[in-house]
Amino acid sequence: MDWKEHISINPNICHGKPCIKGTRIWVSLVLDFLASGDSIETILQEYPHLTREDILACIAYGAEAARERFIPIAVTASE
């Protein structure tokens, strides 16, 4: 699947944040829901105009972003 078919970035929509095409739903919002334990099915119930492919595209976009950018985190000693 090509996430670019489902995600758009437009400086005039949501201040240029990546959104699901045709909506103002941020990719980061969908990823936050998934990270907090919500299932794809739950998100689809809350946002019935989204598709499973839209949500998978958000995950793919997040993976692509992680490959391109590192967020520093503290390193802890292993036990």
N, C-alpha and C positions, 0 to 999 in steps of 0.2 A: 504494500500500500504506500502511496506517495502522500505524506502528510500535507504537502503543499496544496493538494486539491481541497483540503478542509480548513486550513488555517490561513488567515490574512493579517497583514499589518498595514494599517492605513493611519498616517499621522492625524487625520481628521476624525478618526473613530477611536474612542477610549484612549486618547493621548498617544496613539501609536503602539499600544500594548497588543501583543498577539491575541487574536480572537478567533473563534470559530466563524467561518465565513457566513455572512448573512445574519449574524447576531452581534450582540455586544457582550457576549460571554467570554471572559478571559480564559485563555489556556491555563493560566496559573490557578484560577478558581477551580477548574475541573481537577487539576493535579492536587490541589489542597484537599478536595473532597476525597479523592482516592487515597491520599496519604493519611487522612484521618480515619480510614477504614470503610468508607462508603463503597458500596459495590457499583459496578457499571449499571446494573439493573435499577438501583436506587436513584442514581443520577438521571437515568432515562425517565423514571417516574416523575421526578421533580421538574425535569426539563423535557417534556414529551416531543418538542420539535427538534431535539438533537437525535443523532443516530449513533449506533454502536461504533461506526467507522469514525465519527467525529471524536469520540472519546479516545479511541485507539490512536487517532492522529495527534491528540494532545500528548499522549504518552510518548509517541515517536518524536514529537517536537521537543519534549523535555529531554529525551535521550540525546538528541542531536545537540541541544544547548549544553548539556553536560559534557559532551565531547569537546566542545569549543571553548568552554569557560570553566575555570576552577574556582570554587568558593572556599577560601581558607577556613579550616577548622582546627581546633586545638588537638594536638596529638597527645594521647595519654599512654602511659606505660602499660603494657599488658601484664596481667596477673600470672 
